[in-house]
Amino acid sequence: MLIDGPAGPIHAVSEGEGPLVLLVHGFPEGAWSWRHQLPVLARAGYRAVAIDVRGYGQSVVPEGVEAYRMVAHVADNVAVLDALEAETAVVIGHDWGSPIAAASAQLRPDRFRAVGLLGVPYAPRADAPPQFPPDFYVGHFQEHGEAEIEADVRGWLQRFYAALTDGTPGWFGVPMQLPDAPLPAWVDGFDAIVAAFERNGFAGPLNRYRNFTRDWEDLAAFAELRAPSIFITGERDSTRLWMPDPEGAHVIPGAGHFAQLQAPDAVNALLLDFLRAL
């Protein structure tokens, strides 16, 4: 279904009835990355809704870097709740969806009552905007990226998914050391995934990396995350090299960065325990 958002339509996939659980994907994914969670949450008595974040899939692809600032993503999430006539929701995010989920609860604690974070832990606001060296992939994406990815979307996605599946060392450097490896087994519907990125391009997804200073300024007026939360990560998630696990982290043995796709049963069990305890 398509939901009217502040900048245009937000594509959402919904299963089940009950309290709303909003699922927010990361880079470079789509609502499809929650395909193992949607039916399980629905059977457990929840309305599970996965969205294509703006810039992805069938959702709006606005122009301009500032259109992808954190407050815009939070506004999209609120619009989903409004369209579904849900007073509150639990919001769960993976990768970039994780800070979007956390910010949703910070900016609108009246609407987002709890938070699930996968892959990327919550980080309190620093004393200054984050800075990244040019030989680190984030610093590179802040200035470049579209041309090298869009020259071979299929090949780049295959290599990127493979690298983060097993925590390949060096993928986060510049140039990115992406292995020439087979498509991981967890990937399904790859042709459709490639087609969506070929249609939309990568400017929108990469613009998320270009808003750190705006986000740092925008979120200054809001309290730190206070909602109940859970953090889940894969044992082989290379993000853990530069973002240490917080106290109480749930580490999935053998899984890489895409834990909800690589080890769905373990992730689903943790999410259900968390939801039932709220």
Backbone hydrogen bonds in HBPLUS format (Angstrom, degrees):
<---DONOR---> <-ACCEPTOR-->    atom                        ^
c    i                          cat <-CA-CA->   ^        H-A-AA   ^      H-
h    n   atom  resd res      DA  || num        DHA   H-A  angle D-A-AA Bond
n    s   type  num  typ     dist DA aas  dist angle  dist       angle   num
A0012-ALA N   A0001-MET O   2.84 MM  11  5.41 165.3  1.86 160.8 164.3     1
A0003-ILE N   A0010-ILE O   2.83 MM   7  4.98 160.6  1.87 136.3 142.9     2
A0010-ILE N   A0003-ILE O   2.71 MM   7  4.98 153.7  1.77 145.2 154.6     3
A0005-GLY N   A0008-GLY O   2.91 MM   3  4.97 137.3  2.09 117.0 130.0     4
A0008-GLY N   A0005-GLY O   3.32 MM   3  4.97 142.6  2.47  92.7 103.2     5
A0060-VAL N   A0009-PRO O   2.79 MM  51  5.36 145.5  1.91 174.6 166.4     6
A0052-ASP N   A0011-HIS O   2.93 MM  41  5.48 153.8  2.00 151.9 155.3     7
A0013-VAL N   A0050-ALA O   2.76 MM  37  5.22 158.0  1.81 152.7 160.4     8
A0050-ALA N   A0013-VAL O   2.88 MM  37  5.22 155.9  1.94 152.7 156.9     9
A0015-GLU N   A0048-ALA O   2.90 MM  33  5.35 153.0  1.98 151.1 159.9    10
A0048-ALA N   A0015-GLU O   2.86 MM  33  5.35 151.9  1.94 171.9 165.9    11
A0047-ARG N   A0019-PRO O   2.93 MM  28  5.73 164.7  1.96 130.5 135.7    12
A0090-VAL N   A0020-LEU O   3.11 MM  70  6.51 159.5  2.15 150.0 152.9    13
A0021-VAL N   A0047-ARG O   2.88 MM  26  6.07 157.5  1.93 156.6 154.2    14
A0049-VAL N   A0021-VAL O   2.94 MM  28  6.21 166.6  1.96 166.3 166.3    15
A0022-LEU N   A0090-VAL O   2.80 MM  68  6.17 155.4  1.86 159.9 166.8    16
A0092-ILE N   A0022-LEU O   2.75 MM  70  6.09 166.0  1.77 170.3 174.7    17
A0023-LEU N   A0049-VAL O   2.76 MM  26  5.95 165.8  1.78 158.1 158.8    18
A0051-ILE N   A0023-LEU O   3.29 MM  28  6.59 159.1  2.33 176.9 170.7    19
A0024-VAL N   A0092-ILE O   2.77 MM  68  6.10 161.1  1.80 159.5 165.0    20
A0094-HIS N   A0024-VAL O   3.04 MM  70  6.54 148.3  2.15 164.5 173.2    21
A0029-GLU N   A0026-GLY O   3.12 MM   3  5.70 141.5  2.27 139.3 132.7    22
A0033-SER N   A0030-GLY O   2.96 MM   3  5.80 167.5  1.98 126.2 129.5    23
A0034-TRP N   A0031-ALA O   3.16 MM   3  6.01 169.1  2.17 126.1 127.9    24
A0035-ARG N   A0032-TRP O   3.14 MM   3  5.41 150.3  2.23 123.4 120.4    25
A0037-GLN N   A0034-TRP O   3.00 MM   3  5.25 140.3  2.16 106.4 118.1    26
A0038-LEU N   A0034-TRP O   3.04 MM   4  6.17 161.2  2.08 169.5 173.0    27
A0041-LEU N   A0037-GLN O   2.92 MM   4  6.00 170.4  1.93 166.5 168.6    28
A0042-ALA N   A0038-LEU O   3.02 MM   4  6.14 155.5  2.08 147.4 154.9    29
A0043-ARG N   A0039-PRO O   2.93 MM   4  6.12 159.4  1.98 146.6 151.2    30
A0044-ALA N   A0040-VAL O   3.13 MM   4  6.30 135.5  2.34 137.8 149.6    31
A0044-ALA N   A0041-LEU O   3.16 MM   3  5.04 128.5  2.44  91.5 105.3    32
A0046-TYR N   A0041-LEU O   3.07 MM   5  5.52 152.7  2.15 147.8 148.4    33
A0045-GLY N   A0042-ALA O   3.09 MM   3  5.39 163.7  2.12 110.4 114.4    34
A0056-TYR N   A0053-VAL O   2.91 MM   3  5.61 143.9  2.04 152.3 156.3    35
A0055-GLY N   A0060-VAL O   2.76 MM   5  6.00 149.0  1.85 150.3 154.9    36
A0059-SER N   A0056-TYR O   3.02 MM   3  5.86 151.1  2.11 151.3 155.1    37
A0067-ALA N   A0064-GLY O   3.18 MM   3  5.56 150.8  2.27 107.4 115.8    38
A0068-TYR N   A0065-VAL O   3.04 MM   3  5.89 166.6  2.06 126.8 129.6    39
A0069-ARG N   A0066-GLU O   3.26 MM   3  5.39 154.8  2.33 115.9 112.6    40
A0072-ALA N   A0069-ARG O   3.01 MM   3  5.53 135.5  2.21 111.7 123.4    41
A0073-HIS N   A0069-ARG O   3.40 MM   4  6.87 150.9  2.49 148.0 156.0    42
A0073-HIS N   A0070-MET O   3.05 MM   3  5.21 117.3  2.45 100.1 115.0    43
A0074-VAL N   A0070-MET O   2.99 MM   4  6.34 159.8  2.03 157.1 163.0    44
A0075-ALA N   A0071-VAL O   2.99 MM   4  6.14 153.5  2.06 138.0 145.3    45
A0076-ASP N   A0072-ALA O   3.06 MM   4  6.37 148.3  2.16 142.7 150.7    46
A0077-ASN N   A0073-HIS O   3.07 MM   4  6.43 157.5  2.12 148.4 153.9    47
A0078-VAL N   A0074-VAL O   2.94 MM   4  6.27 157.8  1.99 155.0 161.0    48
A0079-ALA N   A0075-ALA O   2.95 MM   4  6.15 153.6  2.02 144.4 151.9    49
A0080-VAL N   A0076-ASP O   3.04 MM   4  6.40 143.8  2.17 146.6 155.9    50
A0081-LEU N   A0077-ASN O   3.20 MM   4  6.60 159.8  2.25 148.9 152.9    51
A0082-ASP N   A0078-VAL O   2.92 MM   4  6.23 162.6  1.95 155.1 160.1    52
A0083-ALA N   A0079-ALA O   2.91 MM   4  6.08 162.6  1.94 147.8 152.2    53
A0084-LEU N   A0080-VAL O   3.03 MM   4  6.21 147.4  2.14 147.6 156.1    54
A0086-ALA N   A0081-LEU O   2.92 MM   5  5.01 172.9  1.93 149.0 149.6    55
A0085-GLU N   A0082-ASP O   3.07 MM   3  4.95 157.9  2.12 102.1 108.3    56
A0089-ALA N   A0111-ARG O   2.81 MM  22  6.31 134.9  2.01 154.3 168.8    57
A0113-ARG N   A0089-ALA O   2.99 MM  24  6.12 139.8  2.15 145.6 156.6    58
A0091-VAL N   A0114-ALA O   3.09 MM  23  6.49 160.1  2.13 159.5 154.8    59
A0116-GLY N   A0091-VAL O   2.95 MM  25  6.32 154.7  2.01 140.7 145.7    60
A0093-GLY N   A0116-GLY O   2.88 MM  23  6.22 159.5  1.92 160.0 158.8    61
A0118-LEU N   A0093-GLY O   2.87 MM  25  6.11 145.0  2.00 156.5 165.0    62
A0097-GLY N   A0094-HIS O   2.74 MM   3  4.64 138.5  1.91 138.5 127.9    63
A0095-ASP N   A0118-LEU O   3.01 MM  23  6.38 152.6  2.09 157.5 163.4    64
A0098-SER N   A0095-ASP O   2.85 MM   3  5.38 152.2  1.93 115.4 123.9    65
A0100-ILE N   A0096-TRP O   3.27 MM   4  6.49 155.7  2.34 146.2 153.4    66
A0101-ALA N   A0097-GLY O   2.82 MM   4  5.93 149.9  1.91 140.6 148.5    67
A0102-ALA N   A0098-SER O   2.96 MM   4  6.27 162.8  1.99 154.5 159.1    68
A0103-ALA N   A0099-PRO O   2.87 MM   4  5.94 163.7  1.90 144.9 149.6    69
A0104-SER N   A0100-ILE O   2.98 MM   4  6.13 144.6  2.10 140.1 149.8    70
A0105-ALA N   A0101-ALA O   3.26 MM   4  6.64 151.9  2.35 147.9 153.5    71
A0106-GLN N   A0102-ALA O   3.01 MM   4  6.32 141.9  2.16 142.9 154.5    72
A0107-LEU N   A0103-ALA O   2.83 MM   4  5.94 173.4  1.83 158.7 158.9    73
A0108-ARG N   A0104-SER O   2.90 MM   4  5.71 153.2  1.97 138.5 147.2    74
A0111-ARG N   A0108-ARG O   2.93 MM   3  5.48 158.5  1.98 116.2 122.8    75
A0112-PHE N   A0108-ARG O   3.04 MM   4  6.27 158.2  2.09 159.6 166.6    76
A0115-VAL N   A0228-PRO O   2.86 MM 113  6.29 159.1  1.91 157.0 164.2    77
A0230-ILE N   A0115-VAL O   3.07 MM 115  6.64 135.2  2.28 146.5 159.5    78
A0117-LEU N   A0230-ILE O   2.81 MM 113  6.04 165.6  1.84 164.1 169.1    79
A0232-ILE N   A0117-LEU O   2.86 MM 115  6.28 157.4  1.91 160.1 167.8    80
A0119-GLY N   A0232-ILE O   2.89 MM 113  6.36 157.7  1.94 157.4 165.0    81
A0136-PHE N   A0133-PRO O   3.07 MM   3  5.53 155.2  2.14 121.1 121.5    82
A0139-GLY N   A0136-PHE O   2.98 MM   3  5.51 115.1  2.41 116.3 130.7    83
A0140-HIS N   A0136-PHE O   3.08 MM   4  6.35 153.8  2.15 151.4 159.3    84
A0137-TYR N   A0172-PHE O   2.84 MM  35  5.05 152.9  1.91 148.3 145.8    85
A0141-PHE N   A0137-TYR O   2.80 MM   4  6.02 161.7  1.83 153.0 157.2    86
A0142-GLN N   A0138-VAL O   3.01 MM   4  6.22 138.2  2.19 145.1 156.1    87
A0143-GLU N   A0140-HIS O   3.08 MM   3  5.60 153.3  2.15 112.3 119.9    88
A0144-HIS N   A0140-HIS O   2.72 MM   4  5.68 158.4  1.77 160.4 167.8    89
A0149-ILE N   A0145-GLY O   3.14 MM   4  6.20 157.6  2.19 157.6 163.7    90
A0150-GLU N   A0146-GLU O   2.80 MM   4  5.80 171.5  1.81 163.1 165.9    91
A0151-ALA N   A0147-ALA O   3.09 MM   4  5.99 129.8  2.36 139.1 148.6    92
A0152-ASP N   A0149-ILE O   3.11 MM   3  5.85 155.8  2.17 117.9 123.8    93
A0156-TRP N   A0152-ASP O   2.86 MM   4  5.93 166.5  1.87 160.8 165.3    94
A0157-LEU N   A0153-VAL O   2.94 MM   4  5.98 169.8  1.95 153.6 156.8    95
A0158-GLN N   A0154-ARG O   3.05 MM   4  6.18 164.5  2.07 149.4 154.2    96
A0159-ARG N   A0155-GLY O   3.03 MM   4  6.21 164.3  2.05 148.9 152.9    97
A0160-PHE N   A0156-TRP O   2.80 MM   4  5.95 157.9  1.85 152.4 159.4    98
A0161-TYR N   A0157-LEU O   2.83 MM   4  5.93 174.0  1.84 158.0 159.5    99
A0162-ALA N   A0158-GLN O   3.06 MM   4  6.15 157.5  2.11 142.3 149.1   100
A0163-ALA N   A0159-ARG O   2.92 MM   4  6.09 156.8  1.98 145.4 151.6   101
A0164-LEU N   A0160-PHE O   3.10 MM   4  6.35 165.6  2.12 157.1 159.2   102
A0165-THR N   A0161-TYR O   2.99 MM   4  5.99 132.4  2.22 140.6 153.1   103
A0168-THR N   A0163-ALA O   2.84 MM   5  4.88 159.4  1.88 152.1 152.5   104
A0257-HIS N   A0164-LEU O   3.00 MM  93  5.52 173.6  2.00 156.8 154.8   105
A0173-GLY N   A0170-GLY O   3.14 MM   3  5.44 167.1  2.16 115.9 116.9   106
A0177-GLN N   A0170-GLY O   3.38 MM   7  5.42 162.5  2.42 123.0 121.8   107
A0187-VAL N   A0184-PRO O   3.20 MM   3  5.82 160.5  2.24 116.5 122.0   108
A0193-ILE N   A0189-GLY O   3.16 MM   4  6.48 154.3  2.22 149.9 157.7   109
A0194-VAL N   A0190-PHE O   2.88 MM   4  6.09 168.8  1.89 159.5 161.2   110
A0195-ALA N   A0191-ASP O   2.94 MM   4  6.12 161.3  1.98 146.7 152.4   111
A0196-ALA N   A0192-ALA O   3.04 MM   4  6.22 154.1  2.11 144.6 150.3   112
A0197-PHE N   A0193-ILE O   3.23 MM   4  6.57 159.7  2.27 150.8 155.3   113
A0198-GLU N   A0194-VAL O   2.84 MM   4  6.08 153.7  1.91 154.3 162.9   114
A0199-ARG N   A0195-ALA O   2.91 MM   4  6.05 144.0  2.04 141.5 150.9   115
A0200-ASN N   A0196-ALA O   2.98 MM   4  6.17 165.4  2.00 149.6 153.0   116
A0201-GLY N   A0197-PHE O   2.78 MM   4  5.25 148.8  1.88 137.0 145.5   117
A0206-LEU N   A0202-PHE O   2.97 MM   4  6.01 163.0  2.00 151.6 156.9   118
A0207-ASN N   A0203-ALA O   2.86 MM   4  5.90 134.4  2.06 143.3 155.6   119
A0207-ASN N   A0204-GLY O   3.11 MM   3  5.12 129.3  2.38  97.9 111.7   120
A0208-ARG N   A0205-PRO O   3.38 MM   3  5.82 154.7  2.45 105.7 112.2   121
A0209-TYR N   A0206-LEU O   2.98 MM   3  5.52 138.5  2.16 112.4 122.0   122
A0210-ARG N   A0207-ASN O   2.99 MM   3  4.89 146.5  2.10  97.9 108.5   123
A0215-ASP N   A0211-ASN O   2.78 MM   4  5.91 167.5  1.80 160.7 164.6   124
A0216-TRP N   A0212-PHE O   2.89 MM   4  6.05 157.4  1.94 146.2 152.8   125
A0217-GLU N   A0213-THR O   3.01 MM   4  6.25 154.3  2.08 149.5 155.7   126
A0218-ASP N   A0214-ARG O   2.75 MM   4  5.96 167.5  1.76 157.6 161.7   127
A0219-LEU N   A0215-ASP O   2.90 MM   4  5.88 167.3  1.91 154.9 157.1   128
A0220-ALA N   A0217-GLU O   3.34 MM   3  5.51 160.6  2.38 105.4 111.1   129
A0222-PHE N   A0219-LEU O   3.13 MM   3  5.46 166.8  2.15 114.2 118.0   130
A0250-HIS N   A0231-PHE O   2.97 MM  19  6.19 161.7  2.00 151.9 158.0   131
A0233-THR N   A0250-HIS O   2.92 MM  17  6.29 159.1  1.96 162.0 164.5   132
A0252-ILE N   A0233-THR O   2.76 MM  19  6.14 162.4  1.79 156.5 162.6   133
A0237-ASP N   A0234-GLY O   3.07 MM   3  4.97 162.8  2.10 112.2 111.3   134
A0235-GLU N   A0252-ILE O   2.86 MM  17  5.49 160.0  1.90 148.6 141.8   135
A0236-ARG N   A0255-ALA O   2.64 MM  19  5.60 162.1  1.67 167.1 164.4   136
A0240-ARG N   A0237-ASP O   3.11 MM   3  5.99 164.1  2.13 122.9 126.8   137
A0241-LEU N   A0238-SER O   3.00 MM   3  5.56 165.8  2.02 116.7 121.4   138
A0242-TRP N   A0239-THR O   3.26 MM   3  6.00 145.5  2.39 116.7 122.5   139
A0243-MET N   A0239-THR O   3.01 MM   4  6.01 134.9  2.22 148.4 161.6   140
A0249-ALA N   A0246-PRO O   3.18 MM   3  5.69 140.1  2.34 143.6 138.8   141
A0255-ALA N   A0252-ILE O   3.36 MM   3  5.80 162.0  2.39 126.3 131.3   142
A0261-LEU N   A0258-PHE O   2.97 MM   3  5.52 150.0  2.06 116.2 125.3   143
A0262-GLN N   A0258-PHE O   2.82 MM   4  5.95 154.4  1.88 155.0 163.2   144
A0263-ALA N   A0259-ALA O   2.81 MM   4  5.35 163.3  1.84 142.5 147.0   145
A0267-VAL N   A0263-ALA O   3.15 MM   4  6.39 168.4  2.17 159.0 162.6   146
A0268-ASN N   A0264-PRO O   2.77 MM   4  5.80 164.7  1.80 152.3 157.3   147
A0269-ALA N   A0265-ASP O   3.03 MM   4  6.15 157.7  2.08 144.6 150.2   148
A0270-LEU N   A0266-ALA O   3.20 MM   4  6.45 158.5  2.25 146.1 151.2   149
A0271-LEU N   A0267-VAL O   2.93 MM   4  6.18 163.4  1.95 156.2 161.1   150
A0272-LEU N   A0268-ASN O   2.91 MM   4  6.06 162.6  1.94 153.0 157.3   151
A0273-ASP N   A0269-ALA O   3.05 MM   4  6.20 159.6  2.09 144.7 150.4   152
A0274-PHE N   A0270-LEU O   2.98 MM   4  6.18 158.7  2.03 147.4 153.4   153
A0275-LEU N   A0271-LEU O   2.88 MM   4  6.10 165.7  1.90 153.7 157.3   154
A0276-ARG N   A0272-LEU O   2.94 MM   4  6.01 164.8  1.97 151.1 155.2   155
A0277-ALA N   A0273-ASP O   3.18 MM   4  6.24 132.2  2.43 137.5 148.4   156
A0277-ALA N   A0274-PHE O   3.23 MM   3  5.31 136.9  2.42  97.7 109.4   157
A0278-LEU N   A0275-LEU O   3.22 MM   3  5.48 159.7  2.27 106.6 112.7   158
